[in-house]
């Protein structure tokens, strides 16, 4: 299964729940917007704490780079710059699910900020979107994630 094709052809509005890097629960929305005849996809992701405070806002472009590899370009409030993420891993499960990891750099390079974003499509139609990261000099770990279901 091709991730971009599956996302473009599937549902485009999702709602879900998750936990952030501080252990706070949140609800979230995810809207997928196909672009330019299906050549790319824009993600619009907003997470809100249970007390109503918005805690995360992200717009990410998913498409192919000049070398033909699938890439993710997230823009989020937590980063003051756009950090390109190249496809690092692609796995399929026996039940037909697919998981793709996009990375901004090696997770063991403690000299820089590094991040991985995992997008997982489950056969049930749900979508998992998870962030793992490490600050310069800090440990790399999974920090937050949300499981979305089609609306």
Long-range contacts (C-beta under 8 A, 24 or more apart in sequence): 1-92, 1-96, 1-98, 1-121, 3-62, 3-70, 3-90, 3-98, 3-100, 3-119, 3-121, 4-38, 4-40, 4-41, 4-62, 4-63, 4-64, 4-70, 5-38, 6-98, 6-121, 7-32, 7-41, 7-62, 7-121, 8-32, 8-34, 8-38, 8-41, 10-121, 10-125, 10-150, 11-125, 11-150, 11-151, 13-150, 13-151, 14-127, 14-148, 14-149, 14-150, 14-151, 15-148, 15-149, 15-151, 16-126, 16-127, 16-146, 16-147, 16-148, 16-149, 17-146, 17-147, 18-47, 18-144, 18-145, 18-146, 18-147, 19-144, 19-145, 20-47, 20-55, 20-56, 20-143, 20-144, 21-131, 21-143, 21-144, 24-49, 24-50, 24-55, 25-49, 25-50, 26-50, 26-55, 26-56, 26-146, 28-56, 28-146, 28-148, 30-127, 30-129, 30-146, 30-148, 35-61, 35-63, 39-63, 39-64, 40-64, 43-129, 45-129, 45-146, 47-146, 56-144, 60-117, 70-100, 70-102, 71-102, 72-102, 72-117, 72-119, 74-117, 83-113, 83-115, 85-115, 85-116, 85-117, 88-116, 95-123, 96-123, 97-121, 97-122, 97-123, 107-132, 107-134, 107-140, 108-140, 110-134, 110-136, 110-137, 110-138, 111-136, 111-137, 112-136, 114-140, 118-145, 125-149, 125-150, 126-150
